[in-house]
């Protein structure tokens, strides 16, 4: 195992952030020297970021905690094109007004995780500040000479479109040039030497590193995270109801916000096998304590899930919101019918109990056929998570504060309580 001299590299590797790095030893040395400036770009394609972006935000947090200076780069300029990475078809062209509104929504999240107040604190900038000022001919002459068509068509995002005979516009083809130029500008303006991002951004990051070296003659670095998935293979941040958004502002509309309670429940419903990984990636809990929490078994693992939910919610929404969410959940599940009026059914054992059985037991379905139709229609839920398999087993890990919540649709609920 590599021994790092910098706190930053130790933090990022020990907590599971490292997937690819252009020069580990060089970055480690630069971080150990102090004052390392690094950035991540966020295009303004929606009025809120979702949990899938949280791993990137947490990397900026670790950079600042390790003595570096994070830059949050708003993609007010690049959003006008749309990143073709990991997309099978062109994004819709967004208006300037729509991009600005999205930028306003997205930007609110970062102050929860980063300190922008210190004179050497985090910085938020918009690449529209320089991209909007570029003269097309001048830009092509000065920057285009450093990119070859050979290399650009070899990019995964381009290759995939060509292989699938899906069109890629010349506008999208230019995205890599513009994102690479961001690194040049940030290096010039702020001495930025590090770009962080997800593994899907590797091609764009390497392009920016190469351009910065050629144009500025400076040594810079790239660092990417692995694709974060759940133990069952699902995409991180996606739920049966859609994306788990970070904003809690109802003014954004129900498609783009989640309440602190929804957010708390998202983490509380983490799969057993993911608890340790998510504590490392999405909280500040020490590695020593995480080792203890992830070693819990059976029903005891629920204590670790509650700790994860509290810590994650506290970072985004504050300690009061985390306490309120935990108390609401306790009343909903533990007190059952007394607190919520929900019918409660006692069972001696959970052995061989399936989702279909649970629906029939609680009276939410009159027959197995009806229960299966509820599953097919996406209406049957266990602890607010949609059931995809009618014969999904109900077991002790589903018990939350003494009960299991069974639902059909949004208004019909019941509780099962093992005795």
Secondary structure, DSSP 8 states (H G I E B T S, - for coil): ----SSHHHHHHHHTT--SEES-HHHHHHHHHHS--EEEEEEE-SSSS-BGGGHHHHHHHHHHHHTT-EEEEEEETTGGGT---TT-SS------HHHHHHHHHHHHTSGGGTS---STTS-EEEETHHHHTT--HHHHHHHHGGG--HHHHHTSHHHHHHHHTT----HHHHTHHHHHHHHHHHHHHHH---EEEEEGGGHHHHHHHHHHHHHHH----EEEEE---B-TTS-BTTEETTEE-BS---GGG-TTS---HHHHHHHHHT--GGGHHHHHHHH----HHHHHHHHT--GGGHHHHHHHHHHHHHHHHH-HHHHHHHHHHHHHHHTSTHHHH--EEEEES--TT-BHHHHHHHTTS-SSHHHHHHHHHTT-EEETTEE-S-TT-B--GGG-BTTBEEEEETTTEEEEEEE-
